[in-house]
Amino acid sequence: MKTLLLTTIAASALFLVACSDKTETVTETSAVTPAETVETMPSETAATPVEPIALPTLVDVMGSSPDFSTLVAAIGAADLTETLSGTGPYTIFAPTNEAFSAMDPAMLEDLMKPENKAKLVTVLSYHVVPGKLSSSDLAGKSEPLASLNNKDMLVDGTGDNLMVNTATVKMGDIEASNGVIHVIDTVLLPRFEE
């Protein structure tokens, strides 16, 4: 009988211990309630309108890079800054300073003279296509594109590199608020009507 009584007491003690663990579990579950409140805070923050960051214009983008200082100076000398800062959109095939330095120095010097402004405008306008054309728009195609001055250039995206006449696009798809810039390694020279 004593064994039965001790077994019953031991079983009761185990039952009480088991019941006390469940109480702690309930307490732990109630501690999770504030986490639900925290979850609602991010959704309130996410509903706050975020202002989009305005991209700079084509001229501003090129002006912010020392690699385009010759091009930006030429754009200024040709009085094309306002046009290329306008709404566009435009695609600019932008030669770097290195591309300009590969030109005949006498030719570049001659183009920058005020009396040759019309020729400079012709050369610079030949680097600009109306509309916004990304590298993916040009990939797999070989076709003439009319430049801003209505002179055709051959854009060839069928090979390993995107080519514009004999120039290679070294970096493409530089976004601006009014178009896109593709960096090229050669200055494009149109045929001048005599």
RODO-2510 file (C-alpha; in nm, 4 decimals, decimal comma):
residues 194
     n   res          X          Y          Z
     1     m     0,0000     0,0000     0,0000
     2     k     0,2866     0,2313     0,0835
     3     t     0,4247     0,1695    -0,2660
     4     l     0,0934     0,2633    -0,4213
     5     l     0,0768     0,5808    -0,2114
     6     l     0,4357     0,6798    -0,3045
     7     t     0,3645     0,6115    -0,6719
     8     t     0,0512     0,8274    -0,6573
     9     i     0,2411     1,1116    -0,4864
    10     a     0,5242     1,0872    -0,7415
    11     a     0,2740     1,0878    -1,0291
    12     s     0,0957     1,3893    -0,8792
    13     a     0,4270     1,5732    -0,8424
    14     l     0,5141     1,5002    -1,2057
    15     f     0,1696     1,6180    -1,3135
    16     l     0,2130     1,9463    -1,1223
    17     v     0,5572     2,0000    -1,2732
    18     a     0,4156     1,9306    -1,6170
    19     c     0,1334     2,1776    -1,5568
    20     s     0,3744     2,4446    -1,4371
    21     d     0,5757     2,4146    -1,7661
    22     k     0,2572     2,4787    -1,9659
    23     t     0,1958     2,7962    -1,7673
    24     e     0,5442     2,9211    -1,8543
    25     t     0,4819     2,8374    -2,2189
    26     v     0,1650     3,0472    -2,2151
    27     t     0,3615     3,3311    -2,0602
    28     e     0,6265     3,2984    -2,3318
    29     t     0,3582     3,3066    -2,6027
    30     s     0,2096     3,6256    -2,4605
    31     a     0,5567     3,7841    -2,4823
    32     v     0,5318     3,7523    -2,8642
    33     t     0,2355     3,9944    -2,8802
    34     p     0,4530     4,3127    -2,9000
    35     a     0,6247     4,1682    -3,2098
    36     e     0,2904     4,1904    -3,3902
    37     t     0,2811     4,5631    -3,3097
    38     v     0,6342     4,6054    -3,4462
    39     e     0,5295     4,4398    -3,7726
    40     t     0,2680     4,7106    -3,8380
    41     m     0,5201     4,9932    -3,8042
    42     p     0,7217     4,9118    -4,1223
    43     s     0,4048     4,9028    -4,3316
    44     e     0,3196     5,2523    -4,2084
    45     t     0,6708     5,3706    -4,3013
    46     a     0,6513     5,2024    -4,6426
    47     a     0,3341     5,3976    -4,7209
    48     t     0,5225     5,7274    -4,6943
    49     p     0,5818     5,8628    -5,0470
    50     v     0,9446     5,8640    -5,1586
    51     e     1,0558     6,1388    -5,3949
    52     p     1,2382     6,0043    -5,7023
    53     i     1,5951     6,1186    -5,7491
    54     a     1,6200     6,3344    -6,0605
    55     l     1,8977     6,2349    -6,2984
    56     p     2,1267     6,5058    -6,4368
    57     t     2,1131     6,6023    -6,8059
    58     l     2,3422     6,4565    -7,0694
    59     v     2,5684     6,7626    -7,0567
    60     d     2,5788     6,7517    -6,6742
    61     v     2,6724     6,3815    -6,6754
    62     m     2,9551     6,4371    -6,9246
    63     g     3,0630     6,7544    -6,7427
    64     s     3,1008     6,5601    -6,4186
    65     s     3,3678     6,3344    -6,5722
    66     p     3,7186     6,4577    -6,6522
    67     d     3,7258     6,2064    -6,9415
    68     f     3,4870     6,4253    -7,1416
    69     s     3,6369     6,7721    -7,0815
    70     t     3,7299     6,8185    -7,4505
    71     l     3,3828     6,7127    -7,5651
    72     v     3,2096     6,9400    -7,3129
    73     a     3,4320     7,2334    -7,4159
    74     a     3,3492     7,1665    -7,7821
    75     i     2,9754     7,1493    -7,7025
    76     g     3,0066     7,4875    -7,5295
    77     a     3,2026     7,6380    -7,8212
    78     a     2,9357     7,5135    -8,0644
    79     d     2,6531     7,6589    -7,8489
    80     l     2,4929     7,3135    -7,8190
    81     t     2,4772     7,3063    -7,4372
    82     e     2,1183     7,4277    -7,4228
    83     t     2,0038     7,1861    -7,6935
    84     l     2,1685     6,8826    -7,5312
    85     s     2,0349     6,9875    -7,1891
    86     g     1,6804     7,0114    -7,3284
    87     t     1,4069     6,7528    -7,2961
    88     g     1,5315     6,5288    -7,5792
    89     p     1,5559     6,2402    -7,5532
    90     y     1,8907     6,1960    -7,7251
    91     t     2,1453     5,9202    -7,7655
    92     i     2,5010     6,0542    -7,7598
    93     f     2,7981     5,8563    -7,8844
    94     a     3,0530     6,0425    -7,6705
    95     p     3,4225     6,0386    -7,7609
    96     t     3,6613     6,0623    -7,4672
    97     n     3,9563     6,3016    -7,4361
    98     e     4,1752     6,0123    -7,5495
    99     a     3,9676     5,9837    -7,8686
   100     f     4,0104     6,3577    -7,9335
   101     s     4,3867     6,3331    -7,8716
   102     a     4,4071     6,0635    -8,1412
   103     m     4,2772     6,3168    -8,3956
   104     d     4,5090     6,5299    -8,6028
   105     p     4,5836     6,8158    -8,3575
   106     a     4,5661     7,0728    -8,6366
   107     m     4,2161     6,9533    -8,7304
   108     l     4,0899     6,9791    -8,3717
   109     e     4,2459     7,3217    -8,3295
   110     d     4,0879     7,4316    -8,6583
   111     l     3,7422     7,3032    -8,5521
   112     m     3,7600     7,4972    -8,2243
   113     k     3,8170     7,8315    -8,3985
   114     p     3,5131     8,0648    -8,3831
   115     e     3,5115     8,1064    -8,7623
   116     n     3,4666     7,7270    -8,7981
   117     k     3,1723     7,7000    -8,5602
   118     a     2,9434     7,5604    -8,8340
   119     k     3,1869     7,2719    -8,8979
   120     l     3,2152     7,2058    -8,5232
   121     v     2,8354     7,1937    -8,4950
   122     t     2,8287     6,9464    -8,7861
   123     v     3,0891     6,7202    -8,6214
   124     l     2,9261     6,7271    -8,2775
   125     s     2,5716     6,6820    -8,4130
   126     y     2,6985     6,3734    -8,5964
   127     h     2,7516     6,2109    -8,2537
   128     v     2,3873     6,2599    -8,1494
   129     v     2,0833     6,0557    -8,2517
   130     p     1,7291     6,1710    -8,1695
   131     g     1,5584     5,9279    -7,9308
   132     k     1,6875     5,7081    -7,6514
   133     l     1,8587     5,3928    -7,7797
   134     s     2,0038     5,1489    -7,5286
   135     s     2,2706     4,8900    -7,6092
   136     s     2,0014     4,6226    -7,6076
   137     d     1,8035     4,8232    -7,8670
   138     l     2,1079     4,8153    -8,0971
   139     a     2,2291     4,4604    -8,0256
   140     g     2,2014     4,2170    -8,3155
   141     k     2,1304     4,4938    -8,5678
   142     s     2,3365     4,6616    -8,8364
   143     e     2,1662     4,9685    -8,9741
   144     p     2,2214     5,3321    -9,0594
   145     l     2,0913     5,5837    -8,8073
   146     a     2,0211     5,9465    -8,8882
   147     s     2,2139     6,1798    -8,6607
   148     l     2,0879     6,5102    -8,5265
   149     n     2,2167     6,6848    -8,8397
   150     n     2,0477     6,4189    -9,0588
   151     k     2,3736     6,2536    -9,1668
   152     d     2,3720     5,8752    -9,1514
   153     m     2,6100     5,6733    -8,9352
   154     l     2,6336     5,2948    -8,9434
   155     v     2,5605     5,1301    -8,6090
   156     d     2,6560     4,7627    -8,6004
   157     g     2,5632     4,5492    -8,3014
   158     t     2,6041     4,2119    -8,4727
   159     g     2,9598     4,1406    -8,3549
   160     d     3,1278     4,1117    -8,0172
   161     n     3,1371     4,4914    -7,9818
   162     l     2,8862     4,7605    -8,0624
   163     m     3,0377     4,9705    -8,3414
   164     v     2,9478     5,3173    -8,4693
   165     n     3,1194     5,3604    -8,8067
   166     t     3,4784     5,2688    -8,7072
   167     a     3,4400     5,3627    -8,3381
   168     t     3,3925     5,1003    -8,0691
   169     v     3,1489     5,1562    -7,7832
   170     k     3,3653     5,1142    -7,4727
   171     m     3,0875     5,1721    -7,2188
   172     g     2,7181     5,1918    -7,2890
   173     d     2,3916     5,2894    -7,1284
   174     i     2,4959     5,5801    -6,9066
   175     e     2,1571     5,7189    -6,8084
   176     a     2,0673     6,0867    -6,8004
   177     s     1,7357     6,2644    -6,7526
   178     n     1,7120     6,3449    -7,1225
   179     g     1,8720     6,0426    -7,2854
   180     v     2,1593     5,7986    -7,2790
   181     i     2,5356     5,8135    -7,3396
   182     h     2,7508     5,5494    -7,5072
   183     v     3,1247     5,6112    -7,4689
   184     i     3,3241     5,5647    -7,7913
   185     d     3,6982     5,5489    -7,8614
   186     t     3,7081     5,7515    -8,1851
   187     v     3,5759     6,0905    -8,2915
   188     l     3,3170     6,0454    -8,5669
   189     l     3,3775     6,2659    -8,8687
   190     p     3,0987     6,3125    -9,1208
   191     r     3,1564     6,3975    -9,4834
   192     f     3,1469     6,7694    -9,5326
   193     e     2,9666     6,9082    -9,8342
   194     e     3,1996     7,1446   -10,0202
***
